[in-house]
Amino acid sequence: MDLAGKVAVVTGGAMGIGFSACEALAAQGAAILIADMKDGAAAAKRLRDRGYKAAHADTDVSSESDTQHMAEVAMKEFGRIDILLNNAAIYSTLSLKPFEELGVSDWRKMLDVNVIGQFLCCKAVLPAFKAQKAGRIINISSGVAFKGNPGMLHYVASKGAIVSMTRTLATELGEHGILVNSVAPGFTLSDGVHKNPELASTVSGFSVRNRALKRDMLPADIVGAVCFFAGPHAAFITGQTLVVDGGAYYH
Ligand SMILES: NC(=O)c1ccc[n+]([C@@H]2O[C@H](COP(=O)([O-])OP(=O)(O)OC[C@H]3O[C@@H](n4cnc5c(N)ncnc54)[C@H](O)[C@@H]3O)[C@@H](O)[C@H]2O)c1
């Protein structure tokens, strides 16, 4: 129970990697605020039914007013915020395309959600973190940022931006006792991926062949890294990106 008494805001926490992280953080004792654009209420209820403390705020992370509301709901429900897991992103709904078929509007939407969304969520929780002189931000990047995967240039660029943003935020926020780290998962059979057979069939076999540990990766494989960065054993680690992919990219 390393996180007893802590409060975690998890964006995109209604399903997939985000929901697995909610389960793991809650099992460590944290109260959970699920910030998702859909199904947050049902996901929070699933956690409460298991005896955990959980609430939700309907949130589109690309909306500044929604992210402010997210932080207000967390403060109202639980009185503090200790952990922000920036997990929401456009990924599992992607259609793979060569870069020349991507338009400016594809790029803008991607950057709005995947990059500006994480920025807005950091800004929203900052007053609570500064007041406590403590806080943990964990940004979900992706192994693709290091490998140059084809067919999703705008997504790869968005996840590369998260690695850089994590470093600068760590530098700027260290003096306030705020630690900022990133987790970069490999291809993961999340709920969203299961709903996109094109993505699942194109990437799954290739991913398993190209990793040291020859099996599919599941959301539960990532949550240990999230809990580590959220907990007491990571108290002097900031600005880092941990690749969790069964040994596909050695970072
Ligand atoms: N699944 C993978 O293979 C994989 C690999 C590397 C990194 N990632 C990253 O992990 C994270 C989760 O991926 P996943 O596969 O679990 O996704 P998923 O599609 O299963 O779940 C995504 C969740 O985010 C929510 N969401 C999407 N856009 C949102 C928005 N604008 N505001 C609020 N919520 C929003 C969705 O409603 C959903 O609940 C993402 O950051 C993704 O880029 C995934």
The ligand as an SDF file (V2000), in Angstrom:
LIG
                    3D

 44 48  0  0  0  0  0  0  0  0999 V2000
   -1.8800    0.0250  -27.0850 N   0  0  0  0  0  0  0  0  0  0  0  0
   -0.6400    0.1990  -27.5160 C   0  0  0  0  0  0  0  0  0  0  0  0
   -0.0910   -0.6060  -28.3000 O   0  0  0  0  0  0  0  0  0  0  0  0
    0.1550    1.3750  -27.0580 C   0  0  0  0  0  0  0  0  0  0  0  0
    1.5470    1.3650  -27.2510 C   0  0  0  0  0  0  0  0  0  0  0  0
    2.2920    2.4460  -26.8320 C   0  0  0  0  0  0  0  0  0  0  0  0
    1.6690    3.5210  -26.2240 C   0  0  0  0  0  0  0  0  0  0  0  0
    0.3240    3.5050  -26.0560 N   0  0  0  0  0  0  0  0  0  0  0  0
   -0.2810    4.6530  -25.4050 C   0  0  0  0  0  0  0  0  0  0  0  0
   -0.9530    4.1940  -24.2430 O   0  0  0  0  0  0  0  0  0  0  0  0
   -2.0710    5.0400  -23.9800 C   0  0  0  0  0  0  0  0  0  0  0  0
   -3.3460    4.2130  -23.8680 C   0  0  0  0  0  0  0  0  0  0  0  0
   -3.4890    3.4450  -25.0360 O   0  0  0  0  0  0  0  0  0  0  0  0
   -4.5830    2.2760  -25.1160 P   0  0  0  0  0  0  0  0  0  0  0  0
   -4.1350    1.3910  -26.2160 O   0  0  0  0  0  0  0  0  0  0  0  0
   -4.8600    1.7430  -23.7620 O   0  0  0  0  0  0  0  0  0  0  0  0
   -5.8440    3.0980  -25.6230 O   0  0  0  0  0  0  0  0  0  0  0  0
   -7.3900    2.7200  -25.6530 P   0  0  0  0  0  0  0  0  0  0  0  0
   -7.8590    3.1890  -26.9800 O   0  0  0  0  0  0  0  0  0  0  0  0
   -7.6340    1.3040  -25.2430 O   0  0  0  0  0  0  0  0  0  0  0  0
   -7.9670    3.6940  -24.5200 O   0  0  0  0  0  0  0  0  0  0  0  0
   -7.8110    5.0770  -24.6700 C   0  0  0  0  0  0  0  0  0  0  0  0
   -8.7020    5.7840  -23.6640 C   0  0  0  0  0  0  0  0  0  0  0  0
   -8.4480    7.2010  -23.8220 O   0  0  0  0  0  0  0  0  0  0  0  0
   -9.6920    7.8650  -23.9660 C   0  0  0  0  0  0  0  0  0  0  0  0
   -9.4850    9.0890  -24.7570 N   0  0  0  0  0  0  0  0  0  0  0  0
   -9.1720    9.1750  -26.0600 C   0  0  0  0  0  0  0  0  0  0  0  0
   -9.1070   10.4720  -26.4360 N   0  0  0  0  0  0  0  0  0  0  0  0
   -9.3840   11.2100  -25.3250 C   0  0  0  0  0  0  0  0  0  0  0  0
   -9.4880   12.6010  -25.0680 C   0  0  0  0  0  0  0  0  0  0  0  0
   -9.3090   13.5000  -26.0420 N   0  0  0  0  0  0  0  0  0  0  0  0
   -9.7660   13.0010  -23.8080 N   0  0  0  0  0  0  0  0  0  0  0  0
   -9.9790   12.0910  -22.8320 C   0  0  0  0  0  0  0  0  0  0  0  0
   -9.9100   10.7600  -23.0180 N   0  0  0  0  0  0  0  0  0  0  0  0
   -9.6270   10.3220  -24.2540 C   0  0  0  0  0  0  0  0  0  0  0  0
  -10.6190    6.8820  -24.6430 C   0  0  0  0  0  0  0  0  0  0  0  0
  -11.9790    7.2010  -24.4170 O   0  0  0  0  0  0  0  0  0  0  0  0
  -10.1870    5.5690  -23.9660 C   0  0  0  0  0  0  0  0  0  0  0  0
  -10.8760    5.3490  -22.7500 O   0  0  0  0  0  0  0  0  0  0  0  0
   -2.0810    6.0750  -25.1080 C   0  0  0  0  0  0  0  0  0  0  0  0
   -1.3420    7.2060  -24.6910 O   0  0  0  0  0  0  0  0  0  0  0  0
   -1.3290    5.3640  -26.2190 C   0  0  0  0  0  0  0  0  0  0  0  0
   -0.7650    6.2710  -27.1320 O   0  0  0  0  0  0  0  0  0  0  0  0
   -0.4590    2.4620  -26.4600 C   0  0  0  0  0  0  0  0  0  0  0  0
  1  2  1  0
  2  3  2  0
  2  4  1  0
  4  5  1  0
  4 44  2  0
  5  6  2  0
  6  7  1  0
  7  8  2  0
  8  9  1  0
  8 44  1  0
  9 10  1  0
  9 42  1  0
 10 11  1  0
 11 12  1  0
 11 40  1  0
 12 13  1  0
 13 14  1  0
 14 15  2  0
 14 16  1  0
 14 17  1  0
 17 18  1  0
 18 19  2  0
 18 20  1  0
 18 21  1  0
 21 22  1  0
 22 23  1  0
 23 24  1  0
 23 38  1  0
 24 25  1  0
 25 26  1  0
 25 36  1  0
 26 27  1  0
 26 35  1  0
 27 28  2  0
 28 29  1  0
 29 30  1  0
 29 35  2  0
 30 31  1  0
 30 32  2  0
 32 33  1  0
 33 34  2  0
 34 35  1  0
 36 37  1  0
 36 38  1  0
 38 39  1  0
 40 41  1  0
 40 42  1  0
 42 43  1  0
M  CHG  2   8   1  16  -1
M  END
$$$$
